[in-house]
């Protein structure tokens, strides 16, 4: 790649890495895995950087790659790992109300990965139904129903807590 | 963390979904993220670049293989249509890439001025000729390293074939898995030279440097160089990448990298056992073969000859 392309990639990483990792964390609930997801995304992006005609499209490409990597990871893990119901111990880095945060993480962990991906893309990444459908390789109808089901799952798990969180 | 208003500005989203409950969900996500985030990993960018280059090479390799297969099929079909069946030794195909003990090269059409499709094997035949020393411009290093790998193939493998450049090769394991081998030079190794294990955390003027790998085993070479074999610390599952790294007395670094070539290897897939790499690195002439002609590779897609496919 040319020095200019290298520099623009550096700038993209500096600007977007933290956001990518946060989205990854919302998807998987684990900072280490979120780092892996973000790094995998950046590696794939770098391999293709010189072919991106529109640098503005990089953020969208990265978002899509991150979510698909998460789904792929879930598929691999499903066949190689046993799920653990235990939550990680809170660390000193945790700020106020870690119990509530862990409870929310636990609730999110119970939402099916496909629903969770739809929720994160729509409500955190502010993506439209159509953009979410494209990222997840699903139809808009599936995205809508997955979003509804994901929300329904969360409401069942959290009960009134969801409203309380929003009100707090 | 990105704020709601900041993220929603001008998004113009379609919020006609009756289940849409943006405020609740946004609050939930922000509550989940309400914590101190881990620091950005050390050496993030160098690692991303290194893995990105590897990925690009791997894709190129797969694309080249697919193209070669398609061209071969088309050529076969074309010759079949034209009914050419006579054999001509000087136009015979080299052994199929990566096929151990391939039978005598299959016959192919005569070299007469053709009216049919051009023989797609010409480039490969030329490459084979050049790489075996009878012509062409293949770099000496490419041939030397290929020959050394061919003659001292680690026991996990059963065959070797050419890659996309003179710096790449493709090995096939006994279990059928494919491993891309690529060599590189990394320039001066910094103030540590070869005696410091690349698996140790190092303190520099610019702050701590994370280890490059794990499971390091070192061995000095007769010329004073130091060899390390290791599993690079990347995001891929342990064992899917291995590396021989040689640091010369003048602190230049030469590396031979082994990585699974499949697009999506299984987590249990391995490349090669480190003791076998250490044995390979100890072979006479290894460093000379590794560094000779390094970087002389042609650009992908050029017709510069490459080492031929071969078997041990």
HADDOCK unambig.tbl for C-alpha pairs under 7 A between the chains (distance, minus, plus):
assign (segid A and resid 19 and name CA) (segid B and resid 1 and name CA) 6.99 0.50 0.50
assign (segid A and resid 36 and name CA) (segid B and resid 235 and name CA) 6.04 0.50 0.50
assign (segid A and resid 39 and name CA) (segid B and resid 48 and name CA) 6.72 0.50 0.50
assign (segid A and resid 42 and name CA) (segid B and resid 48 and name CA) 6.42 0.50 0.50
assign (segid A and resid 43 and name CA) (segid B and resid 48 and name CA) 5.00 0.50 0.50
assign (segid A and resid 43 and name CA) (segid B and resid 49 and name CA) 6.82 0.50 0.50
assign (segid A and resid 43 and name CA) (segid B and resid 51 and name CA) 6.06 0.50 0.50
assign (segid A and resid 43 and name CA) (segid B and resid 52 and name CA) 4.58 0.50 0.50
assign (segid A and resid 44 and name CA) (segid B and resid 52 and name CA) 6.25 0.50 0.50
assign (segid A and resid 46 and name CA) (segid B and resid 49 and name CA) 6.76 0.50 0.50
assign (segid A and resid 46 and name CA) (segid B and resid 52 and name CA) 5.43 0.50 0.50
assign (segid A and resid 47 and name CA) (segid B and resid 52 and name CA) 4.68 0.50 0.50
assign (segid A and resid 47 and name CA) (segid B and resid 53 and name CA) 6.14 0.50 0.50
assign (segid A and resid 47 and name CA) (segid B and resid 55 and name CA) 6.28 0.50 0.50
assign (segid A and resid 47 and name CA) (segid B and resid 56 and name CA) 5.13 0.50 0.50
assign (segid A and resid 93 and name CA) (segid B and resid 35 and name CA) 6.95 0.50 0.50
assign (segid A and resid 93 and name CA) (segid B and resid 36 and name CA) 5.57 0.50 0.50
assign (segid A and resid 94 and name CA) (segid B and resid 35 and name CA) 5.22 0.50 0.50
assign (segid A and resid 94 and name CA) (segid B and resid 36 and name CA) 6.17 0.50 0.50
assign (segid A and resid 95 and name CA) (segid B and resid 35 and name CA) 5.18 0.50 0.50
assign (segid A and resid 95 and name CA) (segid B and resid 36 and name CA) 6.79 0.50 0.50
assign (segid A and resid 101 and name CA) (segid B and resid 31 and name CA) 6.27 0.50 0.50
assign (segid A and resid 101 and name CA) (segid B and resid 32 and name CA) 5.11 0.50 0.50
assign (segid A and resid 104 and name CA) (segid B and resid 32 and name CA) 6.40 0.50 0.50
assign (segid A and resid 105 and name CA) (segid B and resid 32 and name CA) 6.51 0.50 0.50
assign (segid A and resid 123 and name CA) (segid B and resid 22 and name CA) 5.66 0.50 0.50
assign (segid A and resid 123 and name CA) (segid B and resid 25 and name CA) 6.20 0.50 0.50
assign (segid A and resid 123 and name CA) (segid B and resid 26 and name CA) 6.10 0.50 0.50
assign (segid A and resid 124 and name CA) (segid B and resid 26 and name CA) 6.24 0.50 0.50
assign (segid A and resid 126 and name CA) (segid B and resid 8 and name CA) 6.69 0.50 0.50
assign (segid A and resid 127 and name CA) (segid B and resid 13 and name CA) 6.96 0.50 0.50
assign (segid A and resid 128 and name CA) (segid B and resid 13 and name CA) 5.26 0.50 0.50
assign (segid A and resid 128 and name CA) (segid B and resid 14 and name CA) 5.76 0.50 0.50
assign (segid A and resid 144 and name CA) (segid B and resid 17 and name CA) 6.90 0.50 0.50
assign (segid A and resid 148 and name CA) (segid B and resid 19 and name CA) 5.26 0.50 0.50
assign (segid A and resid 162 and name CA) (segid B and resid 24 and name CA) 6.33 0.50 0.50
assign (segid A and resid 163 and name CA) (segid B and resid 24 and name CA) 6.36 0.50 0.50
assign (segid A and resid 165 and name CA) (segid B and resid 27 and name CA) 6.29 0.50 0.50
assign (segid A and resid 165 and name CA) (segid B and resid 28 and name CA) 6.38 0.50 0.50
assign (segid A and resid 166 and name CA) (segid B and resid 23 and name CA) 6.61 0.50 0.50
assign (segid A and resid 166 and name CA) (segid B and resid 24 and name CA) 4.87 0.50 0.50
assign (segid A and resid 166 and name CA) (segid B and resid 27 and name CA) 5.08 0.50 0.50
assign (segid A and resid 166 and name CA) (segid B and resid 28 and name CA) 6.94 0.50 0.50
